[in-house]
Amino acid sequence: NWTVGDLLAADLPLELPADLPPGAYTLQTGWYDSVSGTRAVVSDDAGPHANDAAQLQMVTVAKP
């Protein structure tokens, strides 16, 4: 079980579609129950997050 203040760090590749338009995007994540496949509820002191997604950071996509 996770408790308030627990941290998770992971380096994961992020594959973007070749036709993704340049711009600023919000990177977000969600969690699922490994048994049922049900999406876990994400909330904080302000209440539930939209689509049960945790907002991580903004990323900028630029074309070379």
C-alpha positions as CSV (number, residue, x, y, z in Angstrom):
1,N,0.0,0.0,0.0
2,W,1.1,3.5,-0.8
3,T,0.9,6.3,1.8
4,V,1.1,10.1,1.5
5,G,4.6,11.1,0.7
6,D,5.6,7.8,-1.0
7,L,7.5,8.4,-4.3
8,L,7.8,6.3,-7.4
9,A,10.6,7.0,-9.9
10,A,10.9,5.2,-13.2
11,D,12.6,5.9,-16.5
12,L,10.2,4.9,-19.3
13,P,10.5,5.4,-23.0
14,L,7.8,7.7,-24.5
15,E,7.1,6.9,-28.1
16,L,5.3,9.7,-30.0
17,P,3.5,9.3,-33.3
18,A,5.5,10.6,-36.3
19,D,2.7,12.9,-37.3
20,L,2.2,14.5,-33.8
21,P,2.0,18.2,-34.3
22,P,4.6,20.4,-32.6
23,G,3.4,22.1,-29.4
24,A,3.0,21.9,-25.7
25,Y,1.4,18.8,-24.2
26,T,0.6,17.8,-20.6
27,L,2.1,14.5,-19.6
28,Q,-0.2,12.5,-17.4
29,T,-0.5,9.1,-15.9
30,G,-3.1,6.8,-14.3
31,W,-3.0,3.5,-12.4
32,Y,-5.0,0.3,-12.8
33,D,-5.9,-2.5,-10.4
34,S,-3.7,-5.4,-11.6
35,V,-6.5,-8.0,-10.9
36,S,-9.7,-6.3,-12.1
37,G,-8.2,-3.9,-14.6
38,T,-10.2,-1.1,-13.1
39,R,-8.8,2.4,-13.3
40,A,-7.8,3.7,-9.8
41,V,-9.3,6.9,-8.5
42,V,-6.8,9.9,-8.5
43,S,-7.6,12.7,-6.1
44,D,-6.0,15.3,-3.9
45,D,-7.1,17.9,-1.3
46,A,-9.0,19.7,-4.1
47,G,-11.0,16.6,-5.1
48,P,-10.9,14.1,-7.9
49,H,-8.7,14.6,-11.0
50,A,-10.3,14.6,-14.4
51,N,-10.3,11.1,-16.0
52,D,-8.5,9.8,-12.8
53,A,-5.2,11.1,-14.3
54,A,-2.3,12.6,-12.4
55,Q,-0.8,15.6,-14.2
56,L,3.0,15.2,-14.3
57,Q,4.5,18.0,-16.3
58,M,4.3,19.9,-19.5
59,V,6.4,18.7,-22.4
60,T,7.2,20.5,-25.7
61,V,7.3,18.6,-28.9
62,A,9.5,20.2,-31.7
63,K,10.3,18.9,-35.1
64,P,13.9,18.6,-36.0
